[in-house]
Amino acid sequence: MPTTAVSPVVAAKGGSFLIETRTPGEVFTPEDLNEEQRQMAATAAKFARDEVLPLAADIDAKKPDVLAGLLRKAAELGFTSVDIPEEYGGLGMDKTTSTIITDHLSIQASFSTAFGAHIGIATLPLVWYGTEEQKKRYLPKLATAEWIGGYGLSEATSGSDAMNVRTRATLSADGSTYALNGEKMWITNCGIAGLYTVFAKIDGEKFSAFLIERNTPGLTVGAEEHKLGIRGSSTCPLVLQDCKVPAENLLGEPGKGHHIAFNVLNMGRFKLGVACVGGARNALGHMVRYAKERKAFGKPIAEFGLIQRKISQSATRLYAAESMAYRTVGMIDAALEQLGEHASRSPRDIQRRIEEYAVECSILKVYGSEMLSLVCDELVATMGGYGYVEEYPAERLYRDARINRIFEGTNEINRMIITGWMMKRAMAGELPLMSAIKSLMDEVMQPPSFDAAEDTGEALTREADILAAIRKIALFAAGVASQRFMTALQDQQEVMADLADIITQVFALESSLLRARKLAAANKSSAAVAFAMTSLLADESMAMAEQSARRVLAACGEGDMLRTQLAILRRLTRYTPMDAVALSHTVAKQCVQLERYPL
């Protein structure tokens, strides 16, 4: 019998998941990693387990040189140089390899935060926008972690409103130096960094970026912040008082700093979502092992239904986030492959291809950070009193998780980005979203069809139908909101956030569904638990989408119009639920048997 060729991973347009469907062969999953990538994942996991975790207490206590020393050890294994081109001392590897390193190193949040800031927002601006001289001077030092990087954007009065910075840069009369004055806040790695990327306005107007070495006169590192979580990572203010920066250390063009600031955050958000996946996998492992060992009323608490629900819900959300993360990096690498050989593509070309997936990066950041918070909360609940004391890891994991919903753009800001980015592309004609909305609006205004859906015989048909319905709900809600508010929609933050949540459910469910079908097609034994998690996710996604859509419709209409729209929504949300109790038992039992996340 002839075999069917599997479609290659598709570099789909960013955001197209809302109006297009994909096949399992067109998306990348963790199961598609090659042997070299699997070895890199194992090496990173071993480093985290053998080198980082034993020093967790010393890291949190900020014991001198522990964190910096670990970063240098990570550099010896090539972890800090994966995204740096070979000609500057890096490895210049694919983004999938970079992703798996971040994923499997992320089991101790303070180290993960320092590592992520160094390889991401502190290094990529230089890779993408630096001059040849700047790259030759600084990238080799960053590659080996001889110098650790910091990124200075936020100020006391400009966090999410990044363009509102007050730090000024003034060019000297002879054009040789810039004098910077101002104060930056919340700078990760600030106390241990050797190089800072700092944003300031030239003459108070032109938003620009500068590379500043630690020993530059006029640059002062402030005192360490005492934080709720990630206590081991260095976070300090950076004070600039007539800080003299050589003119050649201007990064990029004057007045174009916003391109650097915002584009580098796309990859930062993506990597943060990936780090949340790694952190949640570790937290779930603690949850399962404790539930298996702890006995109450004569049996392990892992046998209790409500504990199994905690395990299964955590595993299901983790499965969705992991599926989205690897699907996204698969698209990024597929897009980069289209650029041709290494020598023929510029760093700016790479940056632009990554920018294409800005909405997927924001979705992963929001979903991943909220997923990790849920898993850590359920870990504390599972461990009870033991989860609330410092002697056990749950307490630290719980505190550490909260920051992920704040940095790299708060989840509130990222929800605005998700909807705003989609609508902006639609209005510009870069994504045929408006025509899809119009077609859907025409469809829902027709009388309902009572014809039975065709049985394709494909696995997870019910879940695919739910996905199709949520996609229609997203388009319907977006259409109603667009008609009501038109260009003023961007000012309706609550509506924008609800639309973002529906859009997010589409990407999460489709990524999970395609991965489960891909596992089944490959006859993987893990397909059964993936099916169960996808079924659980489908029902949860529909409930979330319906709730968000109701809020959107109620904010957009009233009277007969609202009643008509709610009737349409009820038609779209009609589905048959699965036995969530049985599915939960299936997922939890597999986790308990393996003593870990089941995939």
N, C-alpha and C positions, 0 to 999 in steps of 0.2 A: 504494500500500500504506500503510495507516495506521501512524503511528508510535506507539510505546508511551511513555506519560508516564513520566518519570524521577521516582522517589520523592525527596522532599526529605531533607536530612540529618536524621537522627533524634537527638533528645536522649535517648538510651537511658539507663536507670538505670546508675549506676556499678557496674562489676563484672558486669553482665548478659551480657557477652561469653562468660562461662564456661558459660552455660546457654541462651543464645539465639543464633540465627544472623541475620545481616544480609545485605542485598543490596548490590551495588556502589553503587546510587544513594542508599543511606541513609547512606553515609559520605563524609566530606570528605577530599580529597587535595590535594597541592600543585598538581595540574593544574587545580583548581577555583578558584584565585585569580582575582579580578576584575582589571580593567586598573589600577585605582588601587593595588591591593595589589602588583601586579607592578612598578609604577613605584616604589613604596616599597622593594621588595626590591632593585631595581636601584640606587636611591639609597644604600641602606645598604651594599650590596656595593662601590659606588664609593668611599664614605667610608672603608670599611675598607681598601681597596686603596690609595687615594691619600693618605689622611691618617694612618691608624694604622700600617700596615706600614712606611712609610719611617722611622718613629720607634721601631721595635721595640727597637733597641739602647738608645736613650735611655730608653725606658720601663723596660726591665729593669735599667738602671743607676740608676733612680730619680732621674733628672735633675729638679731642682726645677721644679714647675708643668707638666711635660709631660703627665702623666696627667690632672690636673685641667683643664688647658687643652683636652685632647681631649674631655673630658666636656662642657665648655662649648660647644665647636664642635658636638658631637653634639646638644646642646640647641637650638642655632640651627636645626637641621633638624627639630626636633620629636621626636627619638628618645627624649628623657628624659621627655616629658610625655604620651605616648600613653595611659597608664593613669590619668592625673589628670583629673578632671572639668573641663569648660570653665570653670565658674564660679570655679575656683581657678587659672586660668592654664594649664590643660592642654588636650589635644586630645580626650580622652574617646572614643577610637576603640575598635573591636572588638578582641577578644583575638587574632584571627587576624593583624591588622596588627601588634600588639605582638609576636606570635610571629615573624613574618618578619623584623622588625627585629633581634631577638635572634639568629635563625638566621644572617643574612647579615653581621652585625657580628662574629661569633665566629671570627675567623681569627687573632687574637693574644690568647692566653689571659689575660695580665695585664690588658689593657684590658677584655676580655670579663668578667672577674671583677669588676672595679671597676664597670663599667656595670650588670651584672646585680644586684649588691648594692644599688646606688643606686636603680634603678627598681623593684626587687622588695621584698626584706625590709626595706629602709630606708624605703620610701615607702608601700607598700600598708597597713601597720598604721594609718598616719595616715588614708589614704583610707577605710578600712573602719570604723575605730573612733574616729577623732578627733571632737572637738566642733567646732561651727561656728567658734568662735573659733580653735581650734588649726589647723584647715584653712586659714582665711584668713591666719593668721600665717606658716605654714610651707610649705604646698604651692606657692605661687608661687615661692618661693626654690628648692625642690627641682626644680620644672619647668624652670627656667632653668639649673640646676646652679650658681647663685650660691652655694648651700649644697649640699654633697654629704652624703649620708646614710650613717650607720653603724648596725649592729645588734648590741647587746651582750647575748647570752644565755649563751654558754659561759663556764665558769670552770675553774680548774685541776683541780677535783675533780668537775665536773659537765659532761660533754660530751654524750654520748647521754642520760644521766640528767638531763635539763634541769630537772626539777622540784626537784632537789636543790641549788639555788643557795644560797649562803651570804650573798650581798649582802643587807643589811638596809636597810629604810626606816622611819624613825620620824617620825611627825607631830608638829609643834611644838605646844606647849600652846595657842597661839592659832589653830591650824588653818590657818596661812598657808603653811607650807613643810614639805617632807619633808627629813630629813637622811639621805643615803645613804652607806653604808660597805661597801666590798668591792672586789674586783678582777675584771674581766672579761678573758677571753683570746681570742686569735684573731679580733680584730675587723677585718673587711675594711673598707678605706677609713678606718681609724681615724686615720691621720696626716694625712689631707686633709679629713676630715669637718667640717661645721659643726653638724650635728645628729645626736644619737644616740638610738636607742630602746633603753632599758636596762631589764632585768628584775631585780626585787628582791622580797623578801618583807617586807611591812609587818608590823612587830612580830615578824619571824621566822616568820610563818605565812601571810599572805595574798599569794600569788604575783601580782605586779602589774607593769605596764609604765609607764615614765616617759619623757617627752621631755626631753632635756637638751641645752642649747646648749653649744657648745664653750668659751665664755668663762665658764662657770658656776664660781664659786669652789669649790674643793675637788675639781675634776675635773682629773686629770692624765693626759696621753697618754704612755704609756711608749715605750721604744725600739723601733725597727723589728725584726721578726723576720727572720732570714736563712734563707730557705726553699729547699727542694729545687727547687721549680718556682714558677710565677707570681711570679717574683722582683720584677717591676715593680709588682705590686699592693701597696698599703700594708696591713700586718698588724701591729698593735701591741696590747699590753694597755691596759686603761683602768682607772685607779686612782681610787677615790672615797673621800675622807677628809672626813667631815662635809660632803659636797657638798649644798648647799642648793638644792633644786628647788622652785619655786612649786607650791602645791597644785593649781593649775589645769593643771599639766603632767602630771598623772596621766592616762595614756591608757586609756580604757575604765573599767571598774568595778574597785574594789579586790577582790583575790582572784580576778579573772577573767582574769589575764594569760595563763593556759594557752590560752585560746581564741585570743588574739592570736598567741602564739608558734607554736602548732601549725597554725592555719589558714593563716597567711601562708606557712608552709613548704610547703604543698601547691603553691602557685603557684611557689615557689622551686624545688622539685624538678622541676616541669614545665619551667620555663625553663632549668634546668641541663641537662636532657635535650636540649632544643632547641639549646642552645649546643654540646653535644657533637656534634650532627648537623652544625652549621656547621663546627666544628673538624675533624671527620673528613672532610668534603668537601674542605677545604683540604689536609689531609694526603694524601688519596688522589690529589689532583691532583699533588702533589710526587712521589709514588710512581710514577705513570704516566709523567710527563714524564722522570724520571730513567731509568726502565726502557727508555724509547724511545730515549734518547740514548746510554746506556752500552752499549758493545760488549764482548763477550767471545767468544773462539773464533770470531771473524769475523762475528758478527751481534749485533743488539741483544738485551739480556737479556730484553726483553719477549717474545721468541719462545720462551723456555724455559718448559716446563710448570710447574715449581715456582714461578717468578715469576708466571706467570699465575694460579696457585692463590692466591697472596698477594693479587693484585689482585682476583680474583673474590670471594674470601671477604670481603675488606674492603668491596667494593661491595655485596655481599649483606646483610651486617649493617647497613650504613649505610641501605640501602633499607628494611629492616625498621624501624629506629629512626625514620627520616623518615616512613614511613607511619603508625606509631603516633602520632607527635607531631601530625601534621596531622589525623588522625582524632580525637584527643582534643580539640584546640582547636575542631574543627568541632562536637563535641558540646557543648562549653562555650558557644560562641556560640549554638548552637541553643537551649540551655537559657536563656540570657540573653534571647533574643528572646521567649521565653514570658512574660517579666516585663512586656512592653509598652513604651510610650514611655519615654524617658529620665527624664522628670519624675516618673513614677509608680513608679519603683523606687529603693530605698534601697541604699546601699553594702553594708549587711549582707545584703540580698537577693542581691546579686551574689556576695558572699563565700560564702554558703550554696550557691549553684548551682555554684560552683567546687569547694567541699568535696565535693560529690556524686561527683566524679571523683578522689578521693584515691588510690584504688588504681591507677588508670591513671597518675597522676602519679608514684607510687612506682615502678611498673613501668618507665616511661620513664627515670627517673633511674638505676635500676640497669642496665637494658639499654644505655642510651645511654652511660653512663660506661665500662662494660666494653667496649662496641663501640669507643669512641674509643681506649682503651688498646690494643686489638688492632690497630687500624689504624696507630697510631703505632709499635707494636712491629714490625709488618711493614714499615713505611717504613724504620726503622733497618736491618732485615735486608736489605731490597732494596738499600739504599745501601752496605751493608757498612761498611768503615772510615770512609768519608765521613759516614755517618750518626752516627758516634760522636764527632765533633769539633764544636766550637762554631761553626766557620765556616759550617756548613750548618744549615738550619732543623730538620732531623730531631731533632737532639739536644735542642733547646729544646722541640719539640712533645712528645717522649717524656717529658721531666721534667714539663712542665706538665700532662700528662694525668692524672697519678697523684692529684692532689688531688680530682678529681671523684668518686672513690669514697669520699671522706671527708666533705666538707662537704655541707650540707643534709640531714644524717642519713646516717650511714655506710651502705654497701650492706647490711651485716649487719642494721642496724636496719630498713632499708627492706624487707628480706625478711621480717622479723617483722611489719611493718606490712601487707604484701600479704596474707599468710595470715590474720593476726589480724583485719584489717578485713573480709575476706570472711566469716570464721566468725562474727564479731560481728553482722554484718548478717543472716546466716542465722538465728542464734539469736533475733534480735529480730523475725524475720518480715518484714524489709524486703527480702529477696532470697530467692526460693524455692529456695535451694540445697539445703536438707535433703531436700525432696521430690524434687529432681533426683537427689541421691545415692541415695535409696531406690529410685527407679525404675531407676537404673543397676545397683545391687546386685542387684535382682530379675532384671534382664536377664542379667547375667553369670553368674548361678547356673544359668541354663537351658542345656541342651545347645547347642553351637555350631550355627549354621545354615550349610549348604553351598550355599545358593541364590546364584546369581551376582547381583552388584549390578546394579541397573538402570542402563543407559547413558543418561544424560540428554542427551548430545550437547553439554554445556556445557564450555567450556575449563577446563583444569586440574582435571579430575575426579579424577585420582589424588591430587593435592595436597589437594583438598577432602575426600577419604576419609581421608587422613592427619590432617588437621585434626580431623575428627570423632572419629578414634581417640584423638588426644591429649586432646581434651576429655573423652572417657570415661576415659582414664587418670587425668586430674586428679581427676575425681569419684570414681573407684574408690579412688585412693590417699587422698583426703581422707576418704572413708567408712571405710576401714580404720583410719586414724589416729584418727578421731573415736571409733570403737567401742573402740579400745584405750586411749586416754588420756582421753577425755571432756573435762571442763573443764580437766584438767591438760595438755592439748595445748599451751597457751601456754607451758609451761615446757620443752617439748621443742624447743629451738632448731634442732637439726640437721634434725629432721623438718619443722618449720615452714619452714625455708629450702628444703628440697627441694620441698615443696609449692608454694612461691612460684615456684621455677624452672619447674615444670610449667605453672603458671597463666600465667607470663610467656610461655612458648612458644605458648600458645593465642592470646594477644592479638597477639603478633608475627606469627605465621603467618596468622591471619585478616586482619589489617590489610594484609599484603602481598598476599594472595590477592585480596581485594576490590579493591585498587588495580589489580592487574594485569588483572583482568576489566573494570574500568572503562575502562582504557586501550584494551583490545581493542574494547569496545563503541563507543568514540569513534573507532575506526580510527586510533589514534595509532601512528606508526612505532616508538615506543619500547616498544610492547607486547611485542615479541619478546624484548627483553633483560629486561623485567620478568617475563615468563614463565620465562625461564631462571633468574633470581635466586630466584623463588618456588619453583621446583623444587629448587634447591640448598638453600634454607632449609627446605623440607618434610622432606627427608631428615635434615638436621642437627637440626631440632627434634625429630623422632621419636627420634633417638639420645639426645639430651639428656633427653627426657621418660622414656624407658625406664630410663636409668641412675638418674635421681632416684627414679623409682617403685620400683625394686629396693631402693634404700636405705631408703625408707619402709617397704616391706613387711617387710624383714628386721629393722627396728627394732620392728615391731609384732607379730610372730608367730614361731612356730617349729614344727617337726615337720610333721604332716600338714596343718595349717591353712596354714602358710607354703607348702608344696608346692602346695596347691590354689590359693592366691592367685597364685603365680608362674605356674601353668598358665594362669590367666585373663589375666595380664599378657602372656604369650607370644601368646595369641590376639589380644589388642588391638593388639599391636605388629607383627603380621604384615603386611608390605607388600612391594611390588616396587620396588627402588631404581632410580633413573634412572642414566644414564651421567654421573657427576659430572665426569669428565675432559672430555667433550665440552661439557657445560654451562659448565664453568669456562673453556674456550677461548672460547666464545661471548661470555660476559660480559667477559672480559679484552680480547678483540680490539675490542669496542665501546668500552671505556674508552680503549684505546690510540689508536684511530682518532680519538676526540673529544678526547683528551688531558685527560680529566676523568671525574668521575662521570657515568654515561651517562644520567641523567634530569634 
